């Protein structure tokens, strides 16, 4: 079914028609396609397909389909699974790792789970690729440990300007190819969960022969162009029309090519909420990203059989510029925090969002700080609570006379805009603060306003972790300064490094909780809510689960062309 583009852009009739549906019905068209083609609405445009340049969620969707790392993500548990490495050894109490790549004749250490151990809907009876057979680049060249050495050193080179390097590579002291298929990593301090991060595109091997050929020709960026890109993942790049679509095709030289069912994978950078919903309803797209459903559609989608919801391992907060007045005063930050009614925000946005009291969402084995007490006129107050009276009393003691003005910048996103408007209204009504709202295009917002700290006041911020672990949230405020907060604290950096290197798992969690308590006491951020994932997915799309991390894994996805409604 084709729909006029004007109807997509205006959005009303098609999108809102689903709001009266019952749970026994579907939100969108359910006629299965005849082609093995999946169209995924990613929500925004990718900035680069070079894994060293990975910065946005969309790039973290596309790049793993093109490039593999040492490990992959289990589609259900999100734990490490075999990718270009099949085994690993952890030595020196977690300060050294050795990875054994596909093709190694005698790998040692712990064997990573492989395809044969996945549930039937993912492996579909297919055997895992033999460990002894080397993986190949899409041009037929063998993938070796030297490719990883080249790629990791390239991302650490300041000339590459890799945004993720300070956060994920700063603790890497050195990398070495011990032989053709053995890759050794030495860390500056123990990190017992290091191997869990290695599915991230930034850690992928790159085709050094292809990158270097482009660099020598004076056009290094050209190696990522369609039909020039050499890939290691389940797909290869066929077309990239900026602000229109990215098209990938199945990689016939992938080491588990027989497992990959999709012939074509298409990413649509749809930003308008009504447009993306209408594309899905008409059958023009098959799956939406978990982060882009407008709140106005949440109730209807949650009541539909093709609406999928999950608690998210994702926190949303406001980052603060603590370098400029009035937010250089921690008491002002306390007052702002206690004047945010998080329950009202979560209730308004719906879809199961939960009011946040900290940075780290609920995780197994981790107890987040329940309170952060401080004394106000001899009375104990909790800085994490919603307490308008205490917020007003505290602000009056800061010495700021007259009406305060705090700007609030945020990216183009319907849920974020609604949240921003609510916070601004709460601060105005409770604290008499003027809060001008500054809506920005997403790429400008992240690259300039946030990363360059080019803002005053507060900005919308948040994090979906690479690993479901408190450290991945807390390190956003560490030495790498990956969060948008303009705040530096050497004591915090030291506490975080010490806690993460603790080898006993239970003790490590307790130490990380102390780090989070210290962070909240300094308050370079104002927690808002723990998110939930909500997406639309055609019932004939199989092998594509929704998990807490929310990162899509396209390798196992397939189209059931014989599906019929029950």
N, C-alpha and C positions, 0 to 999 in steps of 0.2 A: 504493500500500500504506500503510495507516494503522497506527500502532503506539501502544499504550497509553502515556500520558504517564509512568506509573509505571516502565515499562521504560526510557524515556528517562532518567529521573532516577537509577534504580539503576545502569543502564549496563552491567552485566556481560554477560549472554548475547549480546546483539546485537553489542556492540563487540568483544568478545574472540573472537567466532566467526571474524573475519577474519584472525586471527593465523596460521593455517596455510595461507593462500593462496599460490599460486605466482605467478610473474611473468606468466603467460599469463592470469590472471584479474583480475577487478575487485573492488575492496574493497566497493563498494556497489551498490545497485539501479541498473540501466542503462536501464530503459524510458523513452524520451524522452517529455516531456509534449506535450500538444496545444496548450497556450497558450504565447505568447511572454512568459514570465514567468521571471525569474531570482531565486532565493533565495540570499542570501549570508550566511554566518555570520560576523559581524564581531567577536565575542569579548567585547564590552562595550558599555555604553550611551553614546551621544553626550551630552555635557553641553549643547551648544548647536548650533544650525544657523546662527548668525550668524557669517560668516567672520571678523569682527573678534575673535570669542571663541574661535577655533580653538586647541585645546590638546592634544588626544589624537589617536592614530592613527585612531580610528573617525571622528572629525569630518573628518579628512583623506581618508577614504574617501567619506563622504556628500556633503560640501559641494561638491567639484568636479563632481559629477553635477548639482548645482543651479545653480552659478555658475561662469562662466568668467573667466579672466584675460586678459591680453594674449597670453600664449602658453599652449600645452598641452604635454603630454608625448607624445613619440613612443612608441607602444605596445611597441616592441621595443628601441630604443636609449636611450630616456629622454632624448633630446636635445630642444631646443625645437622645437615645431611651431606652425603658425599657429593662432590661436584668435580672439579678438576683434581682435587686430592681425594684419596680413598682412605688414608690412615694418617694419624699424627701422634707425635710424642711431646709431652710436656716435661721439661727438665728444669733444674735449678729453682724449684719451688714456684714455677710459673713465670720465670724470667727468660726462658728459652723454649721455643717451639720448633719442631722439625715436621715438615709436611711431605708426604710421599705421593707424588703425582701419578696419574694414570700412565701406564707404561713401565712403572718400576717393577723389576723382576722379583724383588723380595721385600715388600713394604713391612715396616715394623710399627709397633705401638698400638694405639687404639684404632679399631676399625670403625669408620663412620657408617651409619645406617645408609642403605642404598634403596634403589627403586623397588627391588623385590620385597622389601619389608613394608611397603606402603599399603593402605587399604585398596581393595579391588577397584574402586572407582577412579583411582589415580594410575595404578600400574596396569590394570585391565589385562592381567594374565601375562604380561610381557616380562621377560627376564631382564635383570640389570646388565649393563654393559660389563664385560670382563675387565677386571682391574689391570691386567697385564697389557692391554692394548692401549697405546698412546692416543690421547685426544688430538684432534687436528683443527687448525684454523680453517675457515671457510674456503681458503684458496689451496688447501691440501698440505700446508706446512705443518710440521709437528709442533705441538705446544710443549715447552720445556721450562725447567726452573729458571733459566736465564730470562725468559719472558717476564716472570714475576719480579726478578731482581731489577730489570730495566724499568718496569712499570712503577714499582714502589719507589725507586730512586727518582724517577721523573716527577712523581707527585710531591716528593719531599724537596725538590729543587725550587727555590723561591721564584725562579723565572717562569715556572709553570703557573704560578698564582692559583694554586689549588685551594679552594675555600675550606675543604674538610681537613687539609693537612695539619693545621695546628691542633685540632681536637683528636683525631684518630691516629695520626702518625708521629706526634711529638714524642711519645714514649718509646718509639722504635729506635734502638741504638744502632742496629745494622742488619742487613740482609745478605744472604750468601747462597749461591748454588753449590751444594756439596758434590753433586753429580748431575747428570742430565735430568733426573726426575726427583731430586731431593732438594727442598727449599728450606733454609734455616732462617729463623727470625730471632734476634736478640733484643730484649726489652731493657729499658733503663731501670725498671723496677718490676717486681712480680705482678702479674695480672692474670688471675686464674680463669677469667672468662674471656680472654683475648680471642680465642678461636671462634667464639659465638658472633663476633662482629664481621667475620670475613666474607659473608654473603654480600655485603654492601658494595655497590658498583666501584667505589673508589679503590677497593682492594683487588679488583679484577686484573687478570693479566691482559696486557695490550699487545697487539701485533707489532713488535719492535721493528721488524723489517718494513712494514707498511708506514708506520709513523716516521721512521728515520728517512725513508725515501721521499716522503712529502716534505720533511724538514730540509733536507739537502736541496730539494728543488725550490726552496724559498716559499713554500705554501703548506706549512705544517697542518693548518686547520683543514686542509682539503682531504685528509685521510678519513674524515667522518662523513664525507658526502655520499649520497646514494650511489651504489654500484662501484664505489671505490673503497668503501669500508670493508675491512676483513674482520670477521666475527668469530667468536668461540661459543656463543650461546645457541639456543634452539632456533633462533630466527636470524635473518639477515635483513639489512635495510634496503628497501626497494624504492621508496619515495618519501620525500619530506617537503611538503608545501606549507611554509610557515603560516600560522594562524588558520590553517585549513585542515591538514591531516598529516599523520605519519603512518606510512604503510610498511609493514614487515612481511617477509615471506619465510616459509619453512627452510631451515638450513639442512641440506641433504648430507653434509659432512659432520653434523653434530654427532657426538659419540653415542647418544641415545635417540637418534633420528626416528627410529621405529616407534618410539613412545610418543612423539609429537604428532598430534592429530590435526591441528589447524594448518591449513595451507596459507592462510593470510590473517594477519592481525593488524587492525586499524585503530589508531588513537585519534579521537576528535577533541580539540581544545575548547570545548563549549564552556563559556563563562556565564551566560545568561541562564538563570534558574528555570524560567518557563520554557526556554528553548530546549534545554537538555531533557526536561521531562517530556516535552512533546516529541522529540526525536525517539525517545524510548517508547512512548505510547504507540507511535505509528509503526514501530518495528524497524526504524532506520538504524537504531543502535540496540545492543543486546545487554550491556551491563553499564552501570554508572559507578563512578568513583564513590567511595564511602564518605567523602568529605564535602560533597557539593550539593546534596539535596536541600533545597530551601525549606526552612521550618514550616512554611505555610502548607506544604504538601505532606508533612510528616505523618499526621494522623491517618490520612487516606492510604499512604503507602504502607504503614504498619498494619493496616487492616486488609491488605491484599496478599494473595498467596505468593506473588513474585516480589514482595517487599521483604528484604532480609535485614535483621537488626542484631547487633551484638554490643555488649559492653566493650569499650575501647581502652586500649592501653595508651591513652593520649590525655594530656593535661593542657588546659588553656589558662593563661595568666596574662596580666598586664606587666610589661617590663617598664622600669622607671629609669629616667636619667637622673642619677643621684649626684651628678657633678655640678648641677646648676640649681640655684634657689627657685622655688622654696623646697624642692624635693631633696636637697642635700641634707635636710633636717629629718632624721629618722622618725621623730614624733609626728611630723606632717604625714609621712608615709603610713604610720600606724593609724592616724585619724582617717585617712582615705580608705584603708583596708577595712576598718570597723564600720564604715559608712556604705559598704557594698552588701546589698541583700542578695546573696548568692542563690538562696532558695527560690526567690522570685524569678531570677534570671533563668535558672535551670527549668523551672516550671513553664516559663513562657516559651523557651526554645524547644522544650519537649523532647521526644524520642529517647527518653530514659537518661538524659544527662543528670549528673549528680553534683550538688554543691561541693566545691573543693575547699579544703583547709590547708593544703600544702602543695608541693610541686609533684610529688610522686603519687600516682594513683594506686588504688589497692592492688597489691601484688602478693602472691603466696610467700609466707615466711617473713614478711616485712611489716613492722608496726610503725606507721607514720606517727609523728608527734600529734597528740590530740589537742594540746594547748601550748601556748607560749605566753606565760603570765608576765605582767609588769605591774608596778605600783603607780597608782594615780591618786594623789591626795590621801595616801595612807590606805587606800582600798586596792585590792588585787583585781586586775582586769586581764582578760584574755585577748591578746592582739588578733587572734584568729577568729574571734566571734563577730557577729553582727550586733553592734551596740551603738546606736545613734547618739544616745545621751553621752556616753564616754567619748565618742568621737568628737562631739562638739566641745566638750570640756577640754579635751586634749589639744584641739586646734587653737583654742583660746589662749593656751599657755605657750604657744610657739613664738609669740611676739609679732606675728604678721597682722598688720592693721589694714582695714578696708577689705573689699571683696577680692578674693584670690582668683587667679586665672590659670588653669592648667589645661593645655591642649592635649587632644587624644587623636593619634593617627592610627589608621587601620587600613588593611587591603580590601579590595573589592570582593565581597563575600557576603551573601545575604544574612547568614547567621551572625557573622561578626558585626555587621552594621546594626542589627537589632540589639545585640548585646551592648554595643557601644552607646547607643541611644539610651538604653536603660541605665547604664552606669552614670552617664552624664546627668540624667534626670535625678538619680538618687543623690549624687554629690551636690547638685544645685539645691534640692529640697532639704537635705539634711545639714549641709555645711555652708550653704550659700556661696558655692564655688561656680564660677563660669567655666564651662568646659567646651570650647569650640571643637567640633569634629572635623577631621581632615581625612577624607576618603581618597585613596591613591590606587593607581593601577598596580596589580600584584607584583610584577617584576621590578618596577621602580621602588615600590615599598620595601621589598626584601633586600635589594642590592644597594640602595642608597640610604633610605630612611633608617632601616634597622642595622644592617651590617656596618655601615659607615657611622652609625650613631648620629645621623643627621636629623635629630629631632629634639624638641623640648617637651617636657611633660611626660606622658606615658604613651606606650604603643601596645597594640595587641600582639601577643606572642604565645608560644606553646610548643609542644614537642611530641612527636611520635617516635618512640625509640627504635633503634636497630635491634636491640636486645631487651627483652622484658625484665629489666633489672634496674634497681634504684640508681646505680652509678650512671647509667645512660641519661637519666634526667638531671642528676646533680652536676655532672661534668659540663653541662651547658653554661654554668656559672663559674667554671674553673679557669685555669690559665689560658685555654683556647678562646675564651670569651665568645662562645658560639651563640649564646642567647643575645637578645637585643638590649639587655640591661647595660647601662653605662655605669659599671660598678667593678671595682677591683679590690680584692681582699686576700693578701698573702697567707693569712692565718687559715682562711677557708681552703685555699689551694693545698696547703700542707695537710690539713685534716682529711680532705678528700683522698689524697694520694695514700695516706696511711691506712685509711679505712678500706679502700679498695684492694690493697695488697694483703689484707688479712686472709689467711688460708682457710681457717675454720669457717664453714658457710654460715652457721648461726651467729657466731661472733661478728663476722663481717657485716651481716644485716644490722646488728645492734649498733656497730660503729657508724654505718652509713646513716642510720636514723639520728644519731647525734649530729652528724654533718647537716642533715636537713633542718634540725632544730636551730642550729647556729645560723643557717641561711635565712630562715624565717624571722629570726630575731633581728638580723640586719635589714631585712625586707627590701631588697632591690627589685622585688616583684610583688604583685598583688594577686593571689590565687583567685580564680573565678569558678571554673567547673571542670569535672572529669567528664570527658566526652563519651559519646556513644557512636557506633557506626551504623549507618543506614544506607542501603543501596537497593537499586532495582536490578533484578537479574532474571532473564528469560528462563522459564522452567526447563527448556531444552539445553541450556548451558550446563554442562557437567564438569566434574573435576576442578571446580573453581570455588573453593570454600571461603567463607567469611570468618576470619580469626581476629583475635584482639589486637594484633599489631596493624592489621589493615593493609599490609603490603600485598598487592596482587601477584600471583605466581601463574604465569601463562603456559608454562611448560606442560602442565597436566590437563589443561582445559580442552574440552571437546564438545562438539555439537551433536546432540542426539536427533538426527533428522527423522527418526521414526516416532518421536514423542507425540502423544495425543493427550488431551486433558482427561483426567479421571473423574 
